[in-house]
Each structure stands twice: as C-alpha cells, then as structure tokens.
C-alpha cells in the first residue's frame, strides 16, 4: 500500500513518525510521492495549545480533500486527549492513542484484509498506566538526527496537558540509546539532537542519570556533534553545564524553558524553580561558554499574570544574556488545575500584545547575539537545502550561515570565519 505520513508538533513526534515509517517500509509498503494519492494517510498530531488543535483539524480536512479514497488514521497527542472529537470529524476512519500509535504496522497489516465496516473506530488506552518505552530516531535530512531518549512527564504543571497526552516519565537504558546513536552515526548522521518530553528526568525507569547518558554518548568515536533539546532549569545542573563545556561532542547550545519571569506566576504554574535559579543557570552557562546560544521558552497571558507580574517578566527577560525566545500564548486547556483557580484572566487581545512584545525582544536579542559572533572562528555543518543558489548550515553555537551551493559540502563540517550575517 502507498502510505503518507503527516506530522505536526515537536521533534519527538517527528522521530516517532520516522521510526514508524521505516517499520512500514520494511513490511513492504511504499511512501506516497508528493502529489500522489495515498492508500493510507497517517496524521501524527500535537495538542500543546488550542492553536495546535486547530492546525490538527485543518490538516485532517486537507488530507481528506487531497486523498478522498484513502483510509485516514489520526494518532498522537490530540488523538489521545480528544479521540471522540476526532472520530466525529468527517472522513476520519481510525483514531489511535499514543500507546496504540506504536502498533501501527501490525494494525495496518490487519486493515489490508479487513477494511470494510471499520469506520470511525477509536482505540485508546489509559496512558498514565503505560510503562513501555518505544525508541525512535529520525533524520529530517542527510545531516540531523532527532534521537528519542525519554518520554512522558510527572510534573503536572497547572496549565499543561502533556502528562495526560504522553503519560508518565520513562526511558530506555543508556546502552540501548548508545546503540541507536551509533546506528544513526553509521548511517551518516553528523548531528544528534537528544529529544524527549522532559529529558533532564532521564533515568527514572532504569535507575540511571542524565549526566551518565551524556558521558556515554560523548565517549562514542567519530566526527559528529550532539545538541541537548529543552531541559528544565531545575534539572540542568552546574555539573551538566560544566560537562558540556569540556566535552568532545556536545555543542554549546541550550534550550531552557522559563515560561514566566515572575515568581508569583511561576508558583501559580506549578514550576519547580524560581527566576533567581534560572538566572543562575544562564549566568553559569555564559561563564564557562561565553559564546553559547541559549534559547528560552516563554509563555504569555496565563491566568494570574497581572500587569505587575508582566512588568516583572519583561524586566527579567531584558536582563538575561539569552539568544532567542520561543513565545507561546496561553490557551485554556481542559482538565488542568489552572482552570480551577480563582485568578485574573488576561483578555485575548492583551495576550496577543504581550506575545508581540516578547517576539520583538527576541528578534533584538538574536540580532545582538549574531552581531557578537562576527569575526569568530566556528565549525559549520552544511545542509542540503538550496535557496537562490546558496546553501545553509549551523555553527556549533547555532549561528545560521550560508555560502554558494556546493553539493560536495552537504553533510560535511567546515571551519569558517563568521562574517556578513
């Protein structure tokens, strides 16, 4: 059968879609080419915000229009949280929850012999009771590989439904991940991105630690580098930061969720740190890696974010030597504790205004960081994409650079002097 995958949301979803796609190819199925109608369309969804849910619904409708005769299977986080809502959408044939997602190859084999009369079927299980971990890694091109090292979350922040969509924190053994990393590197990957829901919580299932994982991966021979995806500030210890600074393979690049610069709001959100701890983490990174790129997750407009809290938030962000902000606008999510609290509700237009304010600060901070890198020596990993005769790549500290297109440079490292950014 010809199968088309559509993936929305996080790196974890992309890694899982890639692994499932590979398993389906091994069973004799084919990928539908661009513009070619598929026999089966699989949509791997996200549900981190209302906007994500809206994109999911739009994509489901679009896929159905483009593939009127295909079997439509919807899975992922949105399918786990709102399966019946999806099942009532026109054209959806099957809804598979997060755990059922990983049975897709066997599920599709059954469909080949039993399709008729199976419309709008829902298969989900109680995700918080799941202990199984399903490994995955994906290559978004010939260069970069997203390696899944952890899944689920035990934090239950007051605004977040991810623990309900992804289940409890769990992980494979370090030895398993090292084997997958070596396989990806032998397959040509030059950059590994460690991915998960709460990767700093690694080791909960196996009585190991995150820094043990980092040490094991750094010991692998070869010419490659590793990036750590989002890591909670309370789990990003000075020991981890110092290790990255002195490692062979880890890039001076951090992505740290802040969510609010007001301690009042952080407490309402159920976050496990203060803004003072966050500032200490950033300061330590910069003290041992002055040129490190630091990306920060920021949420705006949550309940309880008064004008005074917002002013504290902005002042705090302005004070941080960070490189980029990833800004999310709060949306009310069913089954979250924040909806049960008697808090000030920020009007939607004010949420949008605050988002624009942080986006403007982010653009300025990124420009300042790039300007600080002018004239520095760096190592770029060139990627395959070609735009107007030029190719692009990222330095170890995540500065995007370009040069005239040369196919022989694809997936190779090159020492450069950064200029003309």
Buried (B, 14 or more C-beta within 10 A) or exposed (E): BBBBBBBBBBBBBBBBBBBBBEBBEEEEBEBBEEEEBBBBBBBBBBBBBEEBBEBBBEBBBEBBEBBEEBBBBBBBBBBBBBBEBBBEBEBBBBBBBBBBBBBBBEBBBEBEEEEEEEEBEBBBEEBEEBEEBBBBBBBBEBBBBBBBBBBBBBBEBBBBBBBBBBBBBBBBBBEBBBEBBBEBBEEEBBBBBBBBBBBBBBBBBBEBBBBEBBEBBBEBEEEBBBBBBBBBBBBBBEEBBBBBBEBEBBBBBBBBBBBBBBBBBBEBBBBEBBBEBBBBBBEBBBEBBEBBBBBBBBBBBBBBBBEEBBEBBBEBBEEBBBBBBBBBBBBEBEEBBBEEEEBEEBEEEBBEBBBEBBBEBBEEBBEEBBEBBEEBEBBBBBBBEEEEEEBBBBBBBBBEBBBEBEEEBBBBBBEBEBEEE
